[in-house]
Amino acid sequence: MKKFKNIYSKFLVGIGILSFLYSCEIQENFEYNPSPDNTKLNMDALSYINSNDSLSFMEEAIKLAGMESFYNSQKEYTFIVPNNQAFRAYFKANGYSKVADVPVPILKNMLKYHIVNGIVNFNNPELSASNRPKPYDTENGQIMYLSHTSTFVGIINEGTKSQWQIRTSNLVPDNGVIHISNFITFYSAPTGDTNTQNPNLILDTIYPKHDTFIRGGIDKEKNFGTETLMKVKNVTNNGDYDTKSLMLFDFKDFEKPGIVTDLRLQVSVSFTHAKSVDMNLFETPSTSWTETSAKFSNTQMPTTPRIAFIKTSKVSFFNFDITDYYKSKKPTGLVSLMLDNQIATDETNEFATKEHPTLLPPMLIATFASGLANLVLEHTLPLEVENGGVSVFTKSNLEVSGASPMDVIYTIDTAPSFGWILKGADVLKAGSKFSQLDLDLNNLLFIHDGKTVGSQSIMLTARDRAGAELENIELKINVK
């Protein structure tokens, strides 16, 4: 236990959280009460981070990136500080096992995005009204939108495609303000006109014949077919508290003509703990069950790997992309699907069944292509980057027309070797995808490794959901 424990305990007493005196972990439930004067930490941001066990990965990241001067300087910043949980999720998503695995240029860019110029304290009465995000400059040159709820809970990038709720707000070091986050955050632009319709695409939706949940342990012989909710929880995988949801669809219910180019399962979320853990979708072997017959004891569990997954979050719908599954299996009749949490995550999730009185039922939403689309390469322009620098891809670098921007999907055939392409916090590699909308909204970054100068090319293939394709698109990156 670090010596900061006593200092931090006094701070928590000052804000009325007495139950947390003997832990250095960031508190689970921070009181977001408006206050014109926050209790001071009486240390700079770096000292606070270095003295807190739950921020040890952040401490290591700052040292490896050589960025101590930002966190202990006299200049005042708003510091968004990801905790250890945030780093663990980032490692898992990007194939790293520890902070030292992350390339230093990526680490620097990540940390700089989490340093906001100026002071944003959500308890400040002069701050704008609730749920009205304002743009702020960050040290990596991109914008972070900050706002708060009516109860002064901070929100990062509200109103964009990706937004995050701050876990602990308004900690006041000597050089600014600190907000603790459970997530590695990244630039996310306002979504723009994502509802533009592509006339060459047709949508069709089908609903389950049966949907219910099953529970293990003492309830393994019990049927829950009359419930209006599907429930998912994984503690030991088959114990008293373990529940899994089942849905039975008949693909013969699709009636629209054309070729399926996109297929998604959508379920309405009634409740989720939103721990950002895997919610897995499987196909189960048997299609003979019904809502009134399904029990844990008689359900045939999945025998093949998951067909899709998402990370749980506070949203109204969970959407699972099962396009690849459909194209490989080409089902034409009954298919049984199961929702199950990542093993031993102990997260409660509840979804609406088709009988739910207010929420939308589960549905499979298919996009059919007419085959009439025609993509056109409008232009390419080399991306210019300073040695060791960062640059943003825009539509001036690459634009393909002929479909709505969100429907033009690029696949990276050949990636550059002297740096990294980032979409959000994810490093894109050969086989990775991004859209024209990502380019239009400046959602792609290139980070140079600081070693090799000159020019390299990214080779791309563009496709739209209506079946059109452009191959061998060359986009150059020039490093000076």
C-alpha positions in Angstrom: 0.0 0.0 0.0 1.5 3.4 -1.0 1.9 6.2 1.5 -0.8 8.2 -0.3 -3.4 6.1 1.5 -3.7 8.4 4.5 -3.9 11.6 2.4 -6.5 10.1 0.0 -8.6 8.8 2.9 -8.7 12.3 4.4 -9.9 13.6 1.0 -12.7 11.1 0.9 -13.8 12.0 4.4 -13.9 15.6 3.2 -16.5 14.7 0.6 -18.4 12.4 2.8 -17.4 8.9 1.7 -16.4 7.3 5.0 -16.7 3.7 3.8 -13.6 4.1 1.6 -11.0 4.9 4.2 -8.9 1.8 3.8 -8.6 1.5 0.1 -6.5 3.2 -2.5 -8.9 2.2 -5.3 -10.9 4.9 -7.0 -14.4 4.8 -5.4 -17.2 3.0 -7.2 -19.9 5.5 -6.6 -18.7 9.1 -6.5 -21.2 11.8 -5.3 -21.7 14.3 -8.1 -23.1 17.2 -6.1 -22.6 20.7 -7.3 -20.2 22.7 -5.2 -18.5 26.0 -5.8 -15.4 24.9 -4.0 -14.0 21.4 -4.2 -11.7 19.9 -1.6 -8.1 20.2 -2.8 -5.7 17.3 -3.2 -2.7 19.5 -2.2 -0.4 17.9 -4.8 0.1 18.0 -8.5 -1.6 15.6 -10.9 1.5 13.4 -11.3 1.8 12.9 -7.5 -1.8 11.9 -7.3 -1.5 9.4 -10.1 1.8 7.9 -8.8 0.3 7.5 -5.3 -2.9 5.7 -6.3 -2.8 1.9 -6.8 -5.7 1.8 -9.3 -3.8 4.2 -11.6 -0.6 2.2 -11.7 -0.9 1.5 -15.5 -1.3 5.3 -16.1 1.8 5.9 -14.0 3.8 3.5 -16.1 2.4 4.9 -19.4 3.4 8.5 -18.4 7.0 7.3 -17.6 7.4 5.3 -20.8 6.0 8.2 -22.9 8.3 10.7 -21.1 5.4 13.0 -20.4 5.9 13.7 -16.7 6.3 17.4 -17.4 2.6 17.7 -18.5 1.4 16.2 -15.2 3.6 18.1 -12.8 3.9 21.4 -14.5 2.5 24.7 -13.2 0.3 25.0 -16.3 -3.3 24.0 -15.5 -5.0 21.3 -17.5 -8.1 19.1 -17.3 -6.6 15.6 -17.0 -8.8 12.6 -18.1 -7.1 9.7 -16.3 -7.9 6.2 -17.4 -7.8 3.7 -14.5 -6.4 0.2 -14.6 -9.7 -1.2 -15.7 -9.5 1.0 -18.8 -6.0 -0.1 -19.7 -6.9 -3.8 -19.3 -9.8 -3.4 -21.7 -7.5 -1.6 -24.2 -4.9 -4.3 -23.9 -7.5 -7.0 -24.7 -9.0 -5.1 -27.6 -5.6 -4.4 -29.3 -3.6 -7.6 -28.5 -1.3 -6.2 -25.9 -0.5 -7.7 -22.5 1.1 -4.8 -20.8 1.8 -1.1 -21.1 5.3 -1.7 -22.4 3.8 -3.5 -25.5 2.1 -0.3 -26.7 4.4 1.5 -29.2 5.6 4.8 -27.6 4.3 7.0 -30.4 0.8 5.5 -29.9 1.1 5.9 -26.2 2.1 9.5 -26.5 -0.8 10.3 -28.8 -3.2 8.5 -26.5 -2.1 10.4 -23.4 -2.1 13.7 -25.2 -5.7 13.3 -26.2 -6.5 12.8 -22.5 -5.0 16.2 -21.6 -7.5 19.0 -22.2 -6.3 22.6 -22.4 -8.0 24.7 -19.7 -10.1 23.9 -16.7 -13.4 21.9 -17.0 -14.9 21.4 -13.6 -18.4 20.0 -13.8 -19.3 21.6 -10.4 -18.6 25.1 -11.8 -21.9 26.9 -11.9 -20.7 29.0 -14.9 -20.4 25.8 -17.0 -23.1 25.3 -19.6 -26.4 23.6 -18.8 -26.6 19.8 -18.6 -26.2 17.6 -21.7 -24.9 20.4 -23.9 -21.4 19.2 -25.0 -18.8 21.9 -25.7 -15.6 21.4 -27.8 -12.2 21.7 -26.1 -8.7 21.5 -27.6 -6.5 18.6 -26.4 -2.7 18.3 -26.5 -2.8 15.9 -29.5 -4.6 18.6 -31.6 -8.0 16.9 -31.7 -11.2 18.0 -30.1 -12.8 16.5 -27.0 -16.5 17.3 -26.3 -17.2 17.6 -22.5 -20.6 17.9 -20.8 -22.4 16.7 -17.8 -25.8 15.3 -16.8 -28.3 17.1 -14.6 -26.7 15.4 -11.6 -23.2 16.7 -12.7 -21.9 13.3 -13.9 -19.3 14.1 -16.6 -19.6 12.8 -20.1 -16.9 12.6 -22.8 -17.9 13.2 -26.4 -21.6 13.2 -25.8 -23.6 13.4 -29.0 -21.0 11.5 -31.1 -20.8 7.9 -32.2 -18.7 6.9 -29.1 -19.3 8.5 -25.8 -18.2 7.7 -22.2 -19.4 8.5 -18.7 -16.7 9.7 -16.3 -16.4 7.5 -13.2 -15.0 10.1 -10.7 -15.2 13.8 -11.4 -13.7 17.0 -10.1 -10.6 16.0 -8.2 -8.6 19.2 -7.8 -4.8 18.9 -7.9 -2.5 22.0 -7.7 -2.4 22.2 -11.5 -5.9 21.7 -12.8 -8.7 19.2 -12.4 -8.7 15.4 -12.7 -11.6 13.2 -14.0 -11.1 9.4 -13.7 -12.4 7.2 -16.5 -13.1 3.5 -16.9 -12.2 3.8 -20.6 -9.4 4.8 -22.9 -11.2 7.5 -24.8 -10.6 8.9 -28.3 -11.8 11.5 -30.7 -15.3 10.9 -31.9 -16.9 13.5 -34.2 -20.6 14.3 -34.4 -22.1 11.6 -36.5 -23.2 13.8 -39.4 -25.8 12.6 -41.9 -25.6 8.9 -41.3 -29.3 8.4 -42.3 -28.7 9.1 -46.0 -30.5 6.4 -47.9 -28.9 4.3 -50.7 -31.5 3.7 -53.3 -29.8 0.4 -54.3 -30.4 -1.1 -50.9 -33.6 -2.7 -49.5 -34.2 -3.5 -45.9 -36.2 -6.5 -44.5 -36.9 -7.4 -40.9 -38.0 -10.6 -39.3 -38.9 -11.5 -35.7 -38.4 -14.6 -33.5 -40.9 -17.5 -33.5 -39.8 -18.1 -29.8 -37.7 -16.2 -27.3 -37.0 -16.9 -23.6 -34.3 -17.5 -21.1 -33.0 -20.5 -19.2 -31.4 -20.7 -15.7 -29.0 -23.2 -14.3 -28.5 -24.7 -10.9 -31.6 -25.2 -8.8 -33.7 -23.7 -11.6 -32.4 -26.0 -14.4 -35.8 -27.8 -14.6 -37.8 -24.5 -14.6 -39.3 -22.9 -17.7 -39.5 -19.1 -18.0 -41.5 -18.9 -21.2 -44.1 -16.5 -19.8 -41.6 -13.8 -18.9 -41.5 -10.6 -21.0 -37.7 -10.3 -20.5 -34.8 -12.4 -21.7 -32.0 -12.4 -19.1 -28.2 -13.1 -19.3 -25.8 -13.5 -16.5 -22.6 -15.7 -16.3 -21.1 -16.4 -12.9 -20.0 -20.0 -13.1 -21.6 -20.8 -16.5 -24.1 -23.3 -15.1 -24.9 -22.4 -11.5 -27.9 -21.0 -9.6 -27.4 -17.5 -11.0 -26.4 -18.3 -14.6 -28.9 -17.4 -17.2 -28.8 -17.5 -21.0 -31.2 -16.2 -23.6 -32.6 -18.1 -26.6 -34.2 -16.9 -29.8 -35.6 -19.0 -32.7 -35.8 -17.3 -36.1 -37.1 -18.7 -39.4 -35.0 -17.3 -42.3 -37.9 -18.2 -44.7 -39.6 -15.1 -43.3 -37.3 -12.8 -45.3 -39.4 -11.8 -48.3 -37.4 -9.1 -50.1 -35.4 -9.9 -53.3 -31.7 -9.4 -53.8 -28.5 -10.5 -52.1 -28.0 -10.1 -48.4 -25.0 -7.8 -47.9 -25.6 -7.0 -44.2 -27.4 -8.8 -41.4 -27.7 -7.7 -37.8 -29.5 -8.9 -34.7 -31.0 -6.1 -32.6 -32.2 -6.6 -29.1 -33.8 -3.9 -26.9 -31.9 -3.4 -23.6 -34.1 -3.2 -20.5 -31.1 -3.2 -18.1 -27.4 -3.7 -18.2 -24.6 -3.1 -15.8 -22.5 -2.0 -18.8 -19.2 -3.3 -17.5 -17.8 -3.3 -21.1 -17.5 -7.1 -21.1 -18.2 -9.5 -24.0 -21.8 -10.3 -24.8 -21.5 -13.3 -27.0 -24.0 -14.6 -29.7 -23.9 -18.3 -30.5 -25.9 -20.7 -32.7 -27.2 -23.7 -30.8 -27.7 -27.2 -32.5 -31.4 -27.8 -31.8 -34.3 -25.9 -33.3 -37.0 -28.0 -31.8 -37.5 -26.0 -28.5 -40.4 -23.6 -27.8 -41.0 -20.9 -25.2 -43.0 -23.4 -23.1 -40.5 -26.3 -23.3 -37.1 -24.7 -23.0 -35.2 -25.4 -19.8 -31.5 -25.4 -18.9 -31.6 -29.1 -18.4 -32.9 -29.9 -21.9 -31.2 -27.1 -23.9 -28.4 -28.2 -26.3 -25.5 -25.8 -25.6 -23.4 -24.3 -28.5 -20.9 -26.6 -30.0 -19.2 -24.0 -32.3 -17.4 -20.7 -31.6 -19.4 -17.5 -31.1 -20.8 -16.0 -34.3 -20.7 -12.4 -33.1 -20.1 -10.3 -29.9 -20.3 -6.8 -28.6 -19.0 -5.0 -25.6 -21.7 -4.2 -23.1 -22.5 -0.4 -22.7 -25.2 1.9 -21.7 -27.3 1.9 -24.9 -30.9 1.3 -25.9 -30.1 -1.6 -28.2 -27.4 -4.2 -28.6 -26.6 -4.8 -32.3 -24.7 -7.9 -33.4 -23.2 -8.0 -36.9 -23.8 -11.6 -38.2 -23.2 -10.9 -41.8 -20.1 -13.2 -42.0 -22.0 -16.0 -40.3 -24.9 -15.6 -42.8 -22.6 -15.6 -45.8 -20.7 -18.7 -44.6 -23.8 -20.7 -43.5 -26.5 -19.4 -45.9 -29.4 -20.5 -43.6 -32.8 -21.0 -45.3 -34.9 -22.2 -42.4 -34.9 -22.3 -38.6 -31.9 -21.0 -36.7 -31.6 -21.1 -32.9 -29.5 -18.3 -31.3 -28.2 -17.9 -27.8 -26.9 -14.8 -25.9 -24.4 -15.5 -23.1 -22.0 -13.3 -21.2 -18.3 -13.7 -21.1 -17.6 -16.4 -18.6 -17.4 -15.4 -14.9 -18.0 -11.7 -15.5 -21.1 -11.7 -13.2 -22.9 -9.0 -15.2 -26.7 -8.7 -15.3 -28.3 -8.0 -18.6 -32.0 -8.0 -19.5 -33.6 -7.7 -23.0 -37.2 -7.4 -24.3 -38.9 -10.4 -25.7 -41.5 -10.2 -28.5 -44.2 -10.0 -25.8 -42.7 -7.0 -24.0 -45.4 -4.3 -23.6 -43.3 -1.3 -24.4 -39.8 -2.2 -25.9 -39.2 -3.3 -29.4 -38.9 -7.1 -29.9 -35.7 -8.9 -31.0 -35.3 -8.6 -34.8 -33.0 -9.7 -37.6 -32.5 -6.7 -40.0 -31.2 -7.7 -43.4 -29.9 -5.4 -46.1 -30.5 -6.6 -49.7 -28.5 -5.3 -52.6 -30.1 -4.7 -56.0 -26.7 -4.9 -57.8 -27.2 -1.5 -59.5 -24.6 0.5 -57.6 -21.5 2.0 -59.3 -18.6 3.4 -57.2 -16.4 6.2 -58.5 -13.0 7.2 -57.3 -13.2 11.0 -57.1 -9.6 11.7 -56.0 -6.7 10.8 -53.8 -4.2 13.2 -52.2 -1.0 12.1 -50.4 -1.1 12.5 -46.6 1.7 14.8 -45.4 3.3 13.9 -42.0 6.2 15.4 -40.1 8.9 13.0 -38.9 7.6 11.4 -35.7 4.3 13.4 -36.1 0.6 12.8 -36.3 -1.7 13.6 -39.2 -5.4 13.2 -39.8 -6.9 11.6 -42.9 -9.7 13.6 -44.4 -12.0 13.4 -47.5 -9.5 15.6 -49.3 -7.0 12.6 -49.1 -9.5 10.1 -50.4 -13.1 10.2 -51.7 -15.2 7.6 -53.4 -18.7 8.4 -54.5 -21.7 6.4 -55.7 -23.1 5.5 -52.3 -23.7 7.2 -49.0 -20.5 7.7 -47.0 -21.4 5.2 -44.3 -22.0 2.6 -47.0 -18.6 3.0 -48.7 -16.4 0.5 -46.9 -12.6 0.4 -47.4 -10.5 -2.6 -46.7 -6.8 -2.1 -46.1 -4.9 -4.5 -48.4 -1.4 -3.2 -47.6 -0.7 -1.2 -44.5 2.3 1.2 -44.0 5.3 -0.2 -42.2 6.7 3.1 -40.8 3.8 4.0 -38.6 0.2 3.2 -37.5 -3.3 4.0 -38.7 -5.7 4.5 -35.8 -9.5 4.5 -35.9 -10.5 5.6 -32.4 -8.2 3.7 -30.1 -7.8 0.7 -32.5 -4.8 0.2 -34.6 -5.8 -0.8 -38.2 -3.9 -3.5 -40.0 -4.1 -5.4 -43.3 -7.7 -6.6 -43.4 -9.1 -3.9 -41.2 -12.0 -1.7 -42.5 -13.1 1.9 -42.3 -15.7 3.9 -44.1 -15.9 7.0 -46.2 -17.8 8.6 -43.3 -14.8 8.0 -41.1 -12.8 10.1 -43.6 -15.5 12.7 -43.8 -15.6 13.1 -40.0 -11.8 13.0 -39.5 -11.9 9.8 -37.5 -8.7 8.3 -38.9 -5.1 9.2 -37.7 -1.7 8.3 -38.9 1.1 8.2 -36.4 4.7 8.1 -37.7 7.2 5.9 -35.9 9.9 8.6 -35.9 12.4 6.4 -37.6 11.9 6.1 -41.4 11.2 9.1 -43.7 10.1 9.0 -47.3 7.0 7.7 -49.0 4.9 4.6 -48.6 1.5 3.6 -50.1 -1.6 2.2 -48.5 -3.4 -0.2 -50.9 -7.1 -0.3 -50.5 -10.3 -1.9 -51.9 -13.6 0.0 -51.7 -16.9 -1.8 -51.6 -20.5 -0.7 -50.9 -23.3 -2.8 -49.4 -25.0 -3.0 -52.8 -22.2 -5.1 -54.3 -20.1 -2.5 -56.2 -16.3 -2.7 -55.8 -13.2 -0.6 -56.6 -9.8 -2.4 -56.3 -6.1 -1.3 -56.2 -6.7 2.2 -54.7 -3.4 3.7 -53.8 -3.0 6.4 -51.1 0.4 7.7 -50.5 1.9 8.8 -47.1 4.8 11.3 -47.3 7.0 11.7 -44.3 9.2 14.8 -44.2 
